[in-house]
Amino acid sequence: MKTTVPQIPAKLKNVARLMRLDRPIGIYLVLWPTLWALWLSAEGIPRLDVLFIFVVGVVLMRSAGCVINDLADRKVDGHVARTQQRPLVTGAVSVKEAIALFAALSGLAFLLVLMTNALTVYLSFGGIVLAFCYPFMKRYTHLPQVVLGAAFAWAVPMAFAAQTGELSPDMWVLYTAVVLWTVAYDTFYAMVDRDDDIKIGVKSTAILFGDQDKLMTAVLQCMVIFALGLVGQKFQLGWIYNLSVLVAGGFMVYQQYLIRDRKREACFQAFLNNNWVGMIVFLGILLDYAVLTH
């Protein structure tokens, strides 16, 4: 009798690929602004239970987002060079299995949220809606990156709610900065697939901006730096934070250098480089609270 036990590791590997656990950049890009918000809301080190809930929640919800994205795109991914080998395209993971996985990941994330407070629980429904809607937006609007930004940035109000039990008006400046940042770096990501997306009718800011893509992403990045500067003022951060924002701006200048010829690999590297932007801003916040007196 043939056993299926040896197939289990292969199935788990494909499930992990569907969740993009082999490409953790998406986790980092959600985690950094989440940590920004947690430290700012706590004016230093946040409660350890809240920190645990949000770090694990980021991994779960980013994974769930990847699953629903591939479910929505399973009929078009085969026509895009970068996505032809995704598990749902090759049949390595079935649609039923992917739906069950999305439900399980979302359910686990919601159980974590239930360990916080009522305001955070209410806000979590908005996060689920945004995460579910994003993959379908690219069929109806050239601004799916804005929806993705709203989804990624939703961790900001949730973090403030969990840590303080309320939503500070100044928090929305940080939320705006994260949305703008996401639109900028995800446009780099969309530039990688632009030619394929045009052929199959998928929309993006990269297609919308056209020949003005470099200018528009540069403008967006300038707006991000300005918004982060306002965050420093609103939360009374000092020179360490301001220095970190300047360094982040330097990384963005480097990203513009990378995309100068619009080559696919270089655009993808510019996208990946944003991990350093998120990290350096977090270090600025962390060290500012640790070293300076507010």
N, C-alpha and C positions, 0 to 999 in steps of 0.2 A: 504494500500500500504506500503510495507516494505521500510524503509528508510535506507540509507547507511551512514548517518551522524555519528552515533556512531562508525563506522569503521575507520573514519578519524584519530583520535588520535592513534589508533593501527598502521595504515599505516605510520604515521609520525614517530612513535617509531621505526618501522622497517627500514625506510629510514635513520634515525639517526644511527641505528646499522650498516647499510651498509656503512655509512660514518665513522664509528668507533668513533662517537662523545662520546660514552659511554666509550671509551678507549683512552684517550687523550695523551698517552705516545708518540705516533707517532708525534703528533703536537709539543710536547716539544722537541723531538729529532731533528726536523727540525728547530724549532724556535731558540734554543740556538746558533747554528753556524751562523744563520742569524743575530742574535743580535751581535755576535762576530764581524762579518764583518761590520755591520753598525757602530758600535762604533770605530773600527779600521780605517775605511775609513774616518770617520768624525774627528778622533783624539779627541773623546769625544762624547758629545750628538749629535746624527744625527738630521737632519731636521725632524720636527714633521710630515710633510706630507709623507715623505719617510718612516718613522717609521710606521705610520698607514697603508700605502699601503702594506708593507712587512709583518706586523703581520697578517692582514686580508688575504693577499695572501697565507701565510703559511697554514692557516686553510683551505682555499678553495682548494689549490692544494694537500695537504695531503689527504683531503676528496675525491678529484677526483681520486687520486692514489689508494685509498682503493677500490673505485667503479670499476675501470678498472681491478684491481687485482682480485676482486671477479668474475667479468665477465669472465676473462681468466681462472680462476680456478673452475668455477661452476660445471664442470663435474668430478673433482677430489676431491673437498673439502668434499664431502660426505663420502670419504674413509679415512679421517684423523680425529682422535678423537677430536682434538681441534677445527675443523672447520665444524663439521657436522650440526650445528644449524645456520649457516649463512643464512641470508634472501633469497639469491638467490638459496641456496640448498633446503630450505624448501618451496620455492614458495611464501614466504611472500611478496617479491618484484619481479616483472616480469623482464625479460631481456629487454623489450622495455622501461620500467620505469627506469632501471639502465642506459641504454644508454642515455636516455633523461637527467637524473641526471648528468652524466659525462659531457655531452655537456654544461649543464647549469653552472656547477661549473667551468669548464674550461673557458667558456665565461665570467663569472663574474671576474675571475682572470685576464683574458686578458684586460678587461675594466680597471681594476686597473693599469695594466702595461702601458696602453696608457696615463696615467696621469704622466708618468715619462719623459724619453727622448728616442731618436731614438736608441741609443746603447742598452739600457735596453730592448726595444721592440724586437730588433733583437735577443738578447740573450734568450728572453723568448721562442722562437721557439725551441731552443735547449733543454730547460727544459721540454717542452711538449713532445718532441720526447723521451727523456730519461724516463719520467714518463710512457709513453705509452708502451715503449719497455720492461721495467723491468719485468712485469708479465710473459712475454713469454720466457724470457731468461732461466728460470729454466727447460725448455724442451730441450734446445740445448747446454747448457754449465753448468759446475759445478761452475761457477763464477757469478751467478746472483747478489750476494752481492756486487760485484764490480760495476755493473751497478746501483744498488740501491744507492751505495755510491756516484757515479757520479751524480745521480739525486738529492739526498739530498744536496750535496755540491754545486749544481748549483746556489743556492741562494747566494753564496759568490761572484762570479763575477757579478751577477745581482745587489747585494747590492752596490758594489763598483761603478758600472756603474751609478746607480741611484743617488748616493750621490756625486760622483766626476765627472761623465761624461767620465771617462776613466778607463782602467784596469791596475792597478799598477803591475809590474812584481813580487813584493813581495807578492801580493795577492795569487799567485799560491801556495806558501808554505802553506798558510792557507787552501786552497782548498785541497791540498794533505793530510793535517792532518785530515780534515773532512772525506775524502774518506776512509782513513785507519781506522779511528774510527768507521765508519759505518760498514765496513767489519767485524771488530772485534765483535761489539755488535750484529750484525745481524747473525753472526755465532752462538752465544749463542742461539739466537731465533731459528735458524735452527736445533740446537741440540735437541730442544724440539720435533720436528717433524721427526727426522732422520729415525726412524724405519718405520714410515708410509710412508715417502717419498721414501725410498728404495723399498717398496712393490709396489708403484704405478708408479715408474719410474721418479720421480721428482728429479732434481739435485740441489746440494747446496755445499757451501764450507765445511759444516759440514760433508757431505759424502766424499768430496774430501780429506779432512784432515784425516779422519778415526781416528785411534788410536793416531795420532799426533795432535788432535784437541786442547788439552790444551796447548801444546807447541806452536802451530802456533798462537793461539789467544794471548798468552803471548808475542810472538815476535811482533805481530801486535800492541799490546798495548805499547810496548817499543818504537816502531817506532812513534806512536802517540805522546808520551811524548817528544821524540826527536824533532819531527816536531813542536810541540807547543813551545818548547824551542827556536827553530829557529825563530818562529813567534815573540817571545818576543824581539829577537835581531834585526830582520828586522824593527820592528815598534818602537824600542827604549823604550820598556816597562821596568818597574822597579821591585823592590823586591816584591811588592804586587802581581803583576801578576805571578812572578816566584814561589811565595809561593802557589798560587792557582793551578799552574800546578803540584807542588809536592803533594798537597792534592788530586788532581784528580788522580795522580798515586797511591795514597793510596787506593782510591776507586777501582781502577783496580786490585790491589793486593787482595782486598776483593772479587772481582768478581771471580778471579782465585780460591780462597778458596771455593766459592759457587759451582763451577762446578767440584770440585775435584772428585766426584763420578758419575758425568754425569747424575744425577737424573733430570727428566723433570722439576719439580717445581723449583728446585734450579737453573737450567739453565735459566728458565724464570725470576727468581728473579735477576740473574746476568744481564740479558738484561735490566730489569726495572731500575736497579741501575745506569744505564748510564745517567738517568735524572739528578742525582746529579753531575756527571762529567761535563755535559754541563752547569749546573747552577754555579758551583764553578769557572769554567774558565771565565764565563761571569762576575761574581762578581769581579774576579781578574782584568779584563780589565776595568770594570766600576770604581772600586775604585782606580785603578792605575792612570787613567786620572783625577779623581776627586781630589785626594790627592797630587799626585806628579806632578812636573813641567817637561815638556819635551822640 
